[in-house]
Amino acid sequence: MRTMRGWFRDTTGGLPVTFWYLWAGTLINRLGSFVLVFLAIYLTQERDFSASQAGLVIGLWGVGGAVGTTVGGTLTDRWGRRPTLLTAHLGAATMMLALGFARELWAVALGALLLGMFAEAARPAFGAMMIDVVPEKDRLRAFSLNYWAINLGFACAAVLAGLAAEAGYLLLFVVDATTTVITALIIFAKVGETRRAPAVGARHKGPGAPAGALRTILADRVYLGFVALNLFGALVFLQHISMLPIAMGDSGLSPATYGSVIALNGVLIVVGQLFVPRLIKGRSRSHVLALASVVMGVGFGLTAFADAAWFYGLTVLIWTVGEMLNSPSNATLIAELSPAELRGRYQGVFSLSWQVAGAVAPVLGGLVREQAGNGELWLGCALVGGLMAIAHLVSGPARERRAVALRGATETVVPVVAVRPPAPEAAEAAATAPAEPLVPGADAGPPADPRRTAESTGVR
């Protein structure tokens, strides 16, 4: 029991209060993420759209998401994390209700486009805020906990969505919009602005200035190389949504069986994700990412030989282990490769790789399957996983050097805080007082002392 308590304290203790508000918002939002799970069924069965029309609507959701991540990243850096999150969540809730009441194809398509834009605009702001409030030494744990909340909420949402759909599909949209508003209220009431700016009089040491943000990102070959690797990984990973159900159908298995098999993904993550940080702590991120690529490649590659539900379930469990290793390492590396003043834009570019993969993966997978065959598709996924592992090992040292350089560059940044002009007497006293050393990375929010932070978080 003592060992279990120690593990729980090591996993959840010492994180800032703001993180737990963001974590709670993530869990609540994901508990109500009904619509995307059932959108294709809703469009074809309730709205009587054809399969091609439903594909168009879902595709427009992805297009809106690509625009949203780009715009959201820019607003995150220029406008601030908090106002961007609030606007995105409230806009998403509004468009969720509008989509639920839309009837004509053009209205549904427009609603999906705008909903995708607002929903995905929140991602860069949320990612930047997580990096802002969590110290570097705790980010692996924090991102693992957040990833765990995402999967727990989504797994519960899939079950709850089925029950809500029986009462009427409109309820799906209403509940989804409500949880989004609740998340916005948590941010409004409990989360302050976390964006930082260079200290007055301090020289900027980062790789670029906000005025040349796009030029800076396009010139950042180390970061773009990492994003490209994520794109290839996402092209493999997203085959479980598009091509896996088709492959299982060819094996004579029902859609219900596919649902049960794919649910193993969420179950394993919920059960095991909290143990991952301790497992990989102190290990080379490049080696962990390479191992994750190999494991995911093996899992998807074995699908070529699967012909029964248990075999498909085994493949899902294998590539889920790779996903669990990949996610926290990916998140912490993105955090360290993002200059403080450009975190929103960098997060937006990374999110864009997922949006592109979401649009390309089903088309590419379908073409490979039709032209080469089902087995070749999955063996190709294994090959991509192996090549990605080699690429991670080769590019890893350059990424770590860039992370060290940016870590030193952030020493001159301080939080943006509103202050009153000092009274003349105070200004005169301040001018003669000895200067206090600046603590790098100090927050205006939670206390920096890990013991005080642990006591104030109220962790369970």
C-alpha positions in Angstrom: 0.0 0.0 0.0 2.8 2.3 0.9 4.5 1.6 -2.5 1.2 2.4 -4.3 0.8 5.7 -2.4 4.4 6.6 -3.3 3.8 5.9 -6.9 0.6 7.9 -6.9 2.4 10.8 -5.2 5.3 10.7 -7.7 2.8 10.6 -10.6 0.4 13.3 -9.6 2.1 15.4 -6.8 3.8 18.7 -7.2 2.0 19.9 -10.3 0.7 23.6 -10.4 -2.9 24.3 -9.6 -3.5 25.8 -13.0 -2.6 22.4 -14.6 -5.3 20.7 -12.6 -7.9 23.2 -13.8 -6.8 22.6 -17.4 -6.8 18.8 -16.8 -10.4 19.0 -15.4 -11.5 21.0 -18.4 -10.0 18.3 -20.7 -11.7 15.5 -18.9 -15.1 17.3 -18.9 -14.8 18.3 -22.5 -13.9 14.8 -23.6 -16.7 13.2 -21.6 -19.1 15.1 -23.9 -17.2 14.5 -27.2 -20.2 12.7 -28.7 -20.6 14.2 -32.1 -17.5 13.2 -33.9 -17.9 9.6 -32.8 -21.4 9.3 -34.3 -21.3 12.0 -37.0 -21.0 9.6 -40.0 -23.9 7.5 -38.7 -26.0 10.6 -37.9 -25.5 12.0 -41.4 -26.4 8.8 -43.2 -29.1 7.5 -41.0 -30.8 10.5 -39.5 -30.2 13.1 -42.2 -30.4 10.6 -45.1 -27.2 11.9 -46.7 -25.3 9.6 -49.1 -21.9 8.2 -48.2 -20.2 10.7 -50.5 -22.1 13.6 -48.9 -21.2 12.4 -45.5 -17.6 12.2 -46.5 -17.7 15.8 -47.8 -19.1 17.0 -44.5 -16.5 15.2 -42.5 -13.8 16.4 -44.9 -14.9 20.0 -44.4 -14.6 19.5 -40.7 -10.9 18.6 -41.4 -10.4 21.6 -43.6 -11.9 23.9 -40.9 -9.5 22.2 -38.4 -6.5 23.0 -40.6 -7.5 26.6 -40.7 -8.3 26.7 -37.0 -4.9 25.4 -35.9 -3.1 27.9 -38.1 -5.2 30.9 -36.9 -5.4 29.6 -33.3 -1.6 29.4 -33.2 -1.2 33.0 -34.4 -3.8 34.4 -32.0 -2.3 32.4 -29.1 1.0 34.3 -29.5 -0.5 37.7 -30.4 -3.7 37.9 -28.5 -3.0 35.5 -25.6 -3.7 31.9 -24.6 -6.7 32.7 -22.4 -8.8 34.8 -24.8 -8.0 32.4 -27.7 -9.2 29.4 -25.6 -12.4 31.2 -24.5 -13.3 32.3 -28.0 -12.6 28.9 -29.5 -14.6 27.0 -26.9 -17.6 29.4 -27.0 -17.5 29.4 -30.8 -17.3 25.6 -30.9 -20.3 25.3 -28.5 -22.4 27.7 -30.7 -21.5 25.9 -33.9 -22.2 22.6 -32.3 -25.8 23.6 -31.6 -26.1 25.2 -35.1 -24.9 21.9 -36.6 -27.5 20.0 -34.6 -30.4 22.1 -35.9 -29.1 22.3 -39.5 -31.0 20.3 -42.1 -29.9 21.3 -45.7 -26.7 19.9 -47.0 -25.1 23.4 -47.4 -26.0 24.4 -43.8 -24.6 21.1 -42.4 -21.5 21.5 -44.5 -20.9 25.1 -43.4 -21.6 24.2 -39.8 -19.0 21.4 -39.9 -16.5 23.7 -41.5 -16.9 26.4 -38.8 -17.1 23.8 -36.0 -13.8 22.2 -37.1 -12.2 25.7 -37.2 -13.3 26.7 -33.7 -12.7 23.3 -32.1 -9.2 23.0 -33.5 -8.2 26.6 -32.8 -8.2 25.7 -29.1 -5.4 23.2 -29.5 -2.4 25.5 -29.9 -3.6 27.7 -27.1 -4.1 24.8 -24.7 -0.8 23.2 -25.6 1.1 26.5 -25.1 -0.7 27.1 -21.8 0.3 23.7 -20.5 3.9 24.4 -21.4 3.7 27.8 -19.7 2.5 26.6 -16.4 4.2 23.3 -16.0 8.0 23.3 -15.2 10.2 21.5 -17.6 11.0 18.7 -15.1 7.3 17.9 -14.6 6.1 18.1 -18.2 6.5 14.4 -18.9 4.1 13.5 -16.0 1.7 16.4 -16.9 1.3 15.5 -20.5 0.9 11.8 -19.6 -1.9 12.8 -17.1 -3.6 14.9 -19.7 -3.4 12.2 -22.3 -4.8 9.8 -19.8 -7.8 12.2 -19.2 -8.4 12.5 -22.9 -8.6 8.8 -23.4 -10.7 8.2 -20.2 -13.2 10.9 -21.3 -13.3 9.6 -24.9 -13.8 6.0 -23.8 -16.7 7.0 -21.6 -18.1 9.3 -24.3 -18.4 6.4 -26.7 -20.6 4.5 -24.3 -22.6 7.5 -23.2 -23.1 8.6 -26.9 -24.8 5.3 -27.7 -27.2 5.8 -24.8 -27.9 9.5 -25.8 -28.5 8.6 -29.4 -31.3 6.4 -28.4 -33.1 9.4 -26.9 -32.5 11.5 -30.0 -29.4 12.6 -31.9 -30.1 16.3 -31.0 -29.2 15.4 -27.4 -25.6 14.5 -28.6 -25.1 18.0 -29.9 -26.7 19.6 -26.8 -24.6 17.7 -24.3 -21.4 18.2 -26.4 -22.0 22.0 -26.5 -22.8 22.0 -22.7 -19.5 20.3 -21.8 -17.6 22.7 -24.0 -19.2 25.7 -22.3 -18.4 24.2 -18.9 -14.7 23.9 -19.9 -14.8 27.6 -21.0 -16.3 28.6 -17.6 -13.5 26.7 -15.8 -10.9 28.6 -17.8 -12.7 31.9 -17.3 -13.0 31.5 -13.6 -9.8 29.7 -12.6 -7.1 30.1 -15.3 -5.3 33.4 -15.9 -3.2 34.5 -18.8 0.1 32.6 -19.0 1.7 34.2 -22.1 5.2 35.6 -21.4 7.2 38.4 -23.1 10.8 39.4 -23.1 11.8 41.4 -20.0 12.1 45.2 -20.5 15.6 45.9 -21.7 16.5 42.3 -22.2 17.9 41.2 -25.5 16.0 38.4 -27.3 18.1 35.2 -27.7 15.7 33.0 -29.4 15.8 31.9 -33.0 13.5 34.6 -34.2 11.1 37.4 -33.3 7.3 37.3 -33.4 7.3 39.8 -36.3 9.1 37.1 -38.5 7.2 34.1 -37.0 6.5 32.3 -40.3 10.0 32.9 -41.6 11.4 31.6 -38.3 9.3 28.4 -38.5 10.1 27.8 -42.1 13.8 28.2 -41.4 13.7 25.8 -38.4 14.7 22.6 -40.2 15.1 20.7 -37.0 11.5 21.4 -35.9 10.0 20.9 -39.4 11.9 17.6 -39.6 10.3 16.5 -36.4 6.8 17.6 -37.6 7.4 15.6 -40.8 8.2 12.5 -38.8 4.9 13.0 -36.9 3.1 13.3 -40.2 4.3 9.9 -41.3 3.5 8.4 -38.0 0.0 9.9 -38.1 -0.5 8.5 -41.6 0.1 5.0 -40.2 -1.7 5.5 -36.9 -4.9 6.8 -38.5 -5.3 3.7 -40.6 -7.1 2.2 -37.6 -10.0 4.5 -38.3 -10.3 4.1 -42.0 -8.8 0.8 -43.3 -8.9 -1.4 -40.2 -12.8 -1.7 -40.1 -12.7 -2.5 -43.8 -10.1 -5.2 -43.2 -12.1 -6.7 -40.4 -15.2 -6.7 -42.6 -13.3 -8.6 -45.2 -12.6 -11.2 -42.5 -16.3 -11.6 -41.9 -16.4 -9.6 -38.7 -19.2 -7.3 -37.8 -19.0 -3.5 -37.0 -19.9 -4.4 -33.4 -16.8 -6.6 -33.3 -14.7 -3.7 -34.6 -16.0 -1.5 -31.9 -15.1 -4.0 -29.2 -11.6 -4.5 -30.7 -10.8 -0.8 -31.0 -12.1 -0.2 -27.5 -9.1 -2.2 -26.3 -7.0 0.9 -27.3 -8.7 3.1 -24.8 -8.9 0.5 -22.1 -5.1 -0.2 -22.2 -4.3 3.6 -22.2 -6.6 4.2 -19.2 -5.1 1.3 -17.3 -1.4 1.7 -18.2 -0.7 5.3 -19.3 0.0 6.6 -15.8 2.9 4.1 -15.4 4.6 5.2 -18.6 6.4 8.4 -17.2 8.2 6.4 -14.5 9.1 3.7 -17.1 10.7 6.2 -19.6 12.0 8.8 -17.2 15.7 9.6 -17.6 15.9 7.6 -20.9 16.8 9.1 -24.3 13.7 10.6 -25.9 15.1 9.7 -29.3 15.5 6.1 -28.3 12.0 6.1 -26.8 10.5 7.6 -29.9 12.4 5.1 -32.1 11.1 2.2 -30.0 7.6 3.6 -30.2 7.8 3.7 -34.0 9.0 0.1 -34.2 6.3 -1.2 -31.8 3.6 0.7 -33.7 5.0 -0.6 -37.0 4.9 -4.2 -35.7 1.4 -3.8 -34.4 0.0 -2.5 -37.7 2.2 -4.8 -39.8 0.7 -7.9 -38.0 -2.7 -6.8 -39.2 -1.7 -8.3 -42.6 -1.9 -11.8 -41.1 -5.0 -11.3 -38.8 -8.1 -13.2 -39.6 -10.0 -13.5 -36.3 -11.2 -11.0 -33.7 -8.6 -12.1 -31.1 -5.8 -11.6 -33.6 -7.0 -8.2 -34.5 -7.3 -7.4 -30.8 -3.7 -8.4 -30.3 -2.5 -6.1 -33.0 -4.4 -3.2 -31.4 -2.8 -3.9 -28.0 0.7 -3.9 -29.6 0.4 -0.6 -31.5 -1.4 0.9 -28.5 1.8 0.3 -26.5 3.7 2.2 -29.1 1.2 5.0 -28.9 1.6 5.2 -25.1 5.3 5.5 -25.4 5.1 8.0 -28.3 2.6 10.5 -26.8 4.4 11.9 -23.7 7.8 11.9 -25.4 6.4 13.8 -28.4 4.6 16.4 -26.2 7.7 17.2 -24.1 9.9 17.5 -27.1 7.5 19.8 -28.9 7.5 21.9 -25.7 11.3 22.2 -25.7 11.6 22.9 -29.4 9.1 25.8 -29.3 10.5 29.3 -28.6 8.6 30.9 -25.7 7.2 33.8 -27.8 6.2 31.5 -30.6 4.7 28.6 -28.7 1.2 29.1 -30.2 2.4 29.1 -33.8 4.7 26.1 -33.2 1.8 24.2 -31.6 -0.3 25.2 -34.5 2.2 23.8 -37.1 2.4 20.5 -35.1 -1.4 20.2 -35.0 -1.6 20.9 -38.7 0.4 17.7 -39.3 -2.4 15.8 -37.7 -5.0 17.6 -39.8 -3.2 16.9 -43.0 -2.8 13.2 -42.0 -6.5 13.0 -41.2 -7.4 14.1 -44.7 -4.7 12.1 -46.5 -4.6 8.8 -44.5 -7.9 7.4 -45.6 -7.3 8.3 -49.3 -3.7 7.0 -49.3 -4.7 3.8 -47.4 -7.6 3.2 -49.8 -5.4 3.6 -52.9 -2.6 1.3 -51.6 -5.2 -1.3 -50.6 -6.9 -1.2 -54.0 -3.7 -1.1 -56.1 -1.4 -3.4 -54.1 -3.6 -5.3 -51.7 -4.6 -5.5 -48.0 -1.5 -7.3 -46.9 0.8 -4.8 -48.6 -0.9 -1.9 -46.9 -0.2 -3.2 -43.5 3.3 -4.4 -44.3 3.9 -0.9 -45.7 2.9 0.5 -42.4 5.5 -1.7 -40.7 8.1 -0.5 -43.2 7.3 3.2 -42.4 7.6 2.5 -38.7 11.0 1.0 -39.2 12.2 4.0 -41.3 10.8 6.4 -38.7 12.8 4.7 -36.0 16.0 5.1 -37.9 15.1 8.8 -38.6 14.5 9.4 -34.9 17.9 8.0 -34.0 19.7 10.0 -36.7 17.9 13.3 -36.0 17.8 13.0 -32.2 21.1 14.6 -31.3 20.3 17.8 -33.4 16.9 18.1 -31.6 18.4 17.8 -28.2 21.0 20.4 -29.1 18.2 22.8 -30.2 16.3 22.1 -27.0 19.4 23.0 -24.9 19.9 26.2 -26.9 16.2 27.3 -26.4 16.3 26.4 -22.8 19.1 28.9 -22.3 17.3 31.5 -24.4 14.2 31.4 -22.1 16.3 32.7 -19.2 15.5 36.3 -20.1 11.7 36.0 -20.3 9.3 36.8 -17.5 5.5 36.6 -17.2 3.3 39.4 -18.6 1.6 41.0 -15.6 -0.3 44.2 -15.3 1.3 46.7 -12.8 0.4 50.1 -11.7 3.0 52.9 -12.2 4.8 53.3 -8.9 4.4 56.4 -6.8 7.3 58.9 -6.9 8.5 57.9 -3.5 8.4 54.2 -4.3 10.1 54.8 -7.6 12.9 56.7 -5.9 13.3 53.9 -3.3 13.3 51.3 -6.0 16.0 53.1 -7.9 18.4 53.0 -4.9 17.5 49.5 -3.7 19.8 46.6 -4.7 18.5 44.5 -7.6 17.2 41.1 -6.8 18.3 38.2 -9.1 15.8 37.1 -11.7 14.7 33.5 -11.2 14.5 31.9 -14.7 11.1 30.6 -15.6 9.4 32.0 -12.6 5.6 32.0 -12.7 3.1 34.7 -11.6 0.7 31.9 -10.7 1.4 28.8 -8.5 4.3 28.9 -6.1 7.6 27.6 -7.4 8.4 25.5 -4.3 7.4 21.9 -5.2 6.3 21.2 -1.6 4.1 24.2 -1.5 2.8 23.5 -5.0 2.0 19.9 -4.0 0.0 21.1 -0.9 -2.0 23.6 -2.9 -3.0 21.4 -5.8 -5.4 19.3 -3.9 -4.5 16.2 -6.0 -6.4 13.1 -5.3 
